[in-house]
């Protein structure tokens, strides 16, 4: 029975994606983990992996076609399976299908496509669009990378350990579709949302010790972000104005608490959502965070709900941040680095670990005192967490 490969869902609010490049042809044999296509949405570009082995029976779309997310884009099965029968057995109807051609035309198209992959147009080195963007962003010379794709084409996975080159590409570099969407949305947020910022430092010395002891005796491996998500979700129940969507003429307070967690992906940013975070235990938040982050990096957003509040953690890079609110939400919390600092507690001088938190809030929804009360209670909640 043929197995469909689906168009990835790369954003909770996105409904379609564009197939920018096929990396396989009808008749090719594929195995688990092979890259079969590159797709692009308004948020990000991703290489599509196959999770089954077999022969490519049919490609349902041409490069440049746009289709609904989670719809089949190709079928994989046994070599002797007939495409029409297998499509019926799969019980899934694609939005559109590639028009069949004669055997000679098909061979010519396959040869042309393979040559395109190898030459990557205009004499450039063979690489998928995502790999080319990654190489440009990280200043990697594609000529120094051995490709694992068809005809030696460089794929995303080939760049994992590649070193940046010493040279630079100067001149105009037009935005990709992903960067343009990010630019438009965040520019709109800064121009229409009157941001204000509240910064505080949280003594997490005792919490870090508790977390270390917990992780040594459990398999969960709780992260600092898990603890912050847990504490934030509890405090939002008492500060509902921050758990809202803000529009030009109204503010909609939301009953459900769905925490978005910003995840950096190549040439983009995704915000998968932990739904009903306030109802989840620390263990459940940990599991949900891992599943959603892994899915986001693989091009799949498994979020069930739209976010009501976002958390962006950049602490591992040793920085503090003033995050931009994710519209239409009312606020976003930035989690910064943890630093040791000498301080006096109970008339004794010692070293303590402090974590920086910054709240960016929409002044149309809340005032400074309301935000300050939230931050004060959040700080108390984090320091009092009992693992």
N, C-alpha and C positions, 0 to 999 in steps of 0.2 A: 504494500500500500504506500502510495506516495505521501511524502511529508512536506507540508508547506513551510517556507521560511517567510517570516512576517516582517513588514515594515516596522522598524523600532518606534516605540513611543518615547520621545526625548523631552517631553515637557508635559506637565499636568494639564495645561490649558491648550496644548497644541493638538491639532486634529489631522494634520497631513505632513508629509515629508516628500522631498524631491530626490529621486535616484540620480546621483551625479555620475556614477561610473560602475560598470560591471567589471568584476575581476575574474569571472569565469564565463564559459560558454556552454551551450547545450552539448552534452556528451562528456564533459569533464568529470573526472572522479574526484570527490572531495571527502575529507575526513573531519572529525570534530576539531573545532578551533580554526579551520581555514577561513580566510577572509573572502567573502563572495561578492560584496558590493560596498559602495560608499554612498551614504545618504546624508542629506542636509535638511535641517529644519530652520525655523526662525531663531532657534537658540544655539544650536551646535551642529557640528558635523561628526559622523561616526562611521567607523568601519563595521560592517555587519558580519558577525561570525556565524557559522553553521554549527549546530549542536547535534548533528546526525551525520552518518556516513552514507555514501551512495554515489549515484550518478545524477548529474544535473539533467532533469527531464524537460524542463521548460522554463524560460524566462518570460514573465508575464508583462514586463514593461521595458521600454527603451530608455536609454540614458536621456535625462532631462524631463522625464515624465514625473508627475506629481500624483500621489495616491494617499488614501486615508491610512492613518497609523493602525497597526495590528491587522492589516489586510495582507494576504499572501503576495509576495513579489516573485517567487519562483517555487518550483517543486523539485524535490530530491527523492530518488527511489532506486529500485533495481534496474539494471540495464535493459531488461526486456519488457518493462512496463509501458503500456500505452498511455500517452498523456491524457487523452480525453476520459478514459475510464478512471484514471487515478484522480483527476479533478473531481469527478462525481463522488468517488469514495471518500475524498477528503472532506466533503460536505461544506466546502467553503467556496464562495463565489468572489473572484477578484473584481475590483472596480473596473479594470480594463485589461485587455490582453494584447500581446504583441501579435500583429498580423503575420500569418505563416507565409513563407516564401518558397521558391523552388529550391531544390538541393544545391544547385550551382550558386544561387543567390546567397543561400545560407553559408556555404563555404567561403564565399567572397567576403561576406560580412564578418565571419569569424576571423579570417585572415587579416582584414582591415582593423578589427578591434585589437587583435593581438599586437599588430604593428604599432597601433596607437599607444598601447600600454608600454611597449618596449621603448618607443621613442618619446612618449609623453608630449607629442606635438612640438613642432618647430625645433627639433633636435635636442630638446631637453632630456635629462635623464628620466628613465621610467620610474614613476612613483605615483601613488594614489593622491588624489587632491588633499586628503587629510594629512598624509605624510609630508606633502610639499608645504602645507601651511605650518605644520609643526616644525619642520626644518627651518622655515623662514623665521618663525617666532623665537626659536632657540639658537639661531645662527649656526646651523649645522650644514656642512657641505655634503650634499647627497652623493657626490662622487666618492666619498670616503666610506659609504655605508653599503654593506652587502645586502641585497634585497632577497626576500624569501617568497615574493609573489610570482605570478606568471611571467615568464621571460626575464626573471631577475628583478622585477619591479619592487621598489622599496615600499614597505607597508608601515603602518603606525608602530607595530611591535618591534620593527627593526631599529627604531630610533631610541629604544629604551636606554641603552648604554652608550649612545653616540656622544662624542665630545664636541662642544662648540668650536667652530673654526675661528681663526684669528682675524679674518677679514670681515668686512661689513658691506651690506648692500645699501646704497644711498639712493635718494630720489623718491618720487611719489610711490606709495604703496596703497592702492585702493583698499577700502574695507571689504572684508568678506561679508557674505550675507549675515553671518552670525554676529560679527562685530558691529555691523550697521544696526541690527535690531537692538543689541545691548546699548549702543550709543544713543539711539532714539529714545528708548524707555528710560534710561537713567537721566538723560538730559531733561526729559519731560518731568521726571520726579523732582529734580533739583529746581526746575523753573516754576513748577506749580505747587510744590509742597514746601511750606515754610518750615524748614528743618530747625530744630534746636537740639543741643547736645548736652548730656549729663554724664560726667565721668566719675568713677569711684574705684577704690582699690579694696580688694577683699583679702583678708588674711586666710590663706588656705593651707597653712602649715599642718594643722591637725588633720584636715581633710585629706591631704596628700598621704599622710601616714596611714589613715584609715583605708584609703584606696589601695595602697601598696599591700597592706595586710589582707584585704579582701581578695585582690587578684592572685595572691599567692596561694589562697585556699579555694579558689573558684576558677572555673573555666571561662567566665564571662569577659574578663579583661576590660573592665570598665574604663572609659576614657573620661577626661575632664569634661568634654563636651556632653557626654551622657549625663553627668551630674548637673551641669548647667541647664540642660533641657528639662530635667526632672524638676529642678527648683523653679525655673521660669514658668513651667506649665501650672504649677501649684499657685504661684503668685498672681498669674493672670486671672484666676477665678475671683480674686479680690480687687482687681484693677481692670475691669472690663472695657474701659475706654481705650486701652492699649490693644485689646483684642478685637479690633474692628477694621472695617473698610471705609475709607474716606473718599468722598466725591465732592464735586464743586458745590452742591447745594445740600449735602446731608452727610451724616456719619452713621453707618450701620453697625450697631453692636452685635457681635456674633456670640451665639450660645456655645458653640463647639470650639474647642481649643485645638487647632491644627498647627503644629510647629514646623515651619520650613527651615531646612538646614542647607546653607549655601555650600555647594560642592564645585570645586574648580575642575574643569575638564579642558582639554586642549582646544584653544581658540574659542573658549566659551565658558559659560557659567550656568549651572543648573541648580534648582532649589527643590529637591524632593521633599515631600511632606510626611511627617509622622502624625497620622490622624489620631484624634482624641488622646493626645499626649498626657493630659491630666489624669486619665483613667489607667494609664500604663504604669507598671512597676519599673524599677531601674533595670531589671533584667530584660523586660520587654522593650524598653527604650533602647537598650544596647543592641538587641537583636534587630530591631527595626532600623536603627541608624546604619548598621553594617550592611543590611540587605539593600536599603535604598541607595547608599553611597556606591556600593559595588554595581548596582544596576545602572546608576547614572553614568558611571565611567564606562560602562559597556553599551551605552546608548539606549537604555531602557529606564523609563521613569515609571515605577510601580506605585506611585502615589494614588490613593483612592480619593483624596479630598483636596480642596484648594486651601492654601495656607492662610492663616489668620495673623501670624507673627513669625518673623524670621530671625534666625541666629546665624551670625557669620563669625567663625573662629579662625583667626590668623596667628594665634599664639605661638605655633611651632616655628614660625619665621622670625620670632624675636621682635615683633613690632606691636604698636598700638594702632587702632584704626578708628576713623569716623565714618561708619558705613552709610551708604545711601539707601533710603527707604525703598522697599520693593513694592511698587504700586499694585493695588490700591490700599495696601496695608497702612496702619497708622504709625507703626514703629518697627525698629530693628535693633537688635542687641549685638554689639561688637565685642568679641572676647579676645583680649590681647595677651601678651606674653606674661609669664610668671617670673618674677625677679626676687632674689634675696635682698633683704634690706635690714640694716641694723635699726633696732627700735627699742624703746623702753616699755616694759610691761611689768606692772606691779613693782615699780622702782628697780627693776633689774634690766640690764642691757643684754640683748641677745639678737640672734639672726632669725628672721621670719621670712616666709614665702608669701608674696603678695601678687594677686592676679588683677589685671586691669579690665574693667568692664565699662563700656560706653554705650549709652542709649541714644539713638537718633529717633526723634519723635516729630510728628506732624502737629504744628501748633494750632491747626484748625480743630484738631480732635481733643487735645489735652493741653494744659498749662504746665509751667515749670514745676510748681509745687506738687502737682499730681504725679509727674514723672519722677520727682525726687523721692516721694513717698514710696513709689514702686521700687526704686533702686535701693532705698534703705531696707525695705522688707526683704528684697531679694538677697541682699548682702547678709542679713541675719539668717535667712533660710539656708544659704550655702554653707555658712560656717557651722550651722547646727545640724547638718545632714548626718544621719546615723546609718552607717552601713552594716 
